[in-house]
């Protein structure tokens, strides 16, 4: 008894998306519509924030700012 399950998406839609993605000549991790946000913007924001906090910490250490007594 083998029952054939219908596919999640129609075959035409899959072929259409495959053609779209294969025609784009970008890196594979930047092919979707929101991939620039997740692959570029978030890491850049995290790096900028961490550099700012490291710089602020070095400044505070060197000037003795923010000490608890």
N, C-alpha and C positions, 0 to 999 in steps of 0.2 A: 504494500500500500504506500505509494509515493504520491503525496499531494504537492503540486507545484504552487509555491508561494508567489504572489505578485510582487514585483520589485517595488522598492520604496519610491523611486523616481522613475518617470518614463524614460525609455532608452533615448528618445530624441533629445530630451533636456540634457542628459549626460553627455551625449555626443557634441551638443552645442557648447556646453561648458568646456569640454576637452579642447575643442577647436579654439575657443577664446583664450584659454590659458596657454596653449601651445603657440599661439600667434604672438603673444607678448614676449618681447626679448628683454626681460628684466631678470633679476635673481629670483629663484623660486620662493624665497621667503618674503618677497614684496609684490606678489601677483594679485592678492585680494584687495578689495576696496579699502579695508581698514588696516592693512598690514603695515603701512608706514607709521601708524600711531603706535602699534605694539612693538615693532622692530626697530624703530628709530627714535621716536619722541619720548617714550617712557625711559629707555636706557640713558638718553641724553639728559633728561630731567633728573634721574637718579644720580648720575655722575656730577652734574652741576651742583645739586644739593649737597652731596657728600664733600665736594671740594670746598664749598662755602663753609660747611661746618668744621672741616679740618682747618681751614684758614682762620676761622673765628677762634677755634680752640688754641691754635698756636699764638695768635695775638693775645688772647686772655692770659695764657701761661707766661708769655714774655713780659707783659705789662702788669701782672699781678691783679688783674681785674676778676671780680666774681669769686673772691675767696670767702670761705666760711671761717669764722673765728670762734 
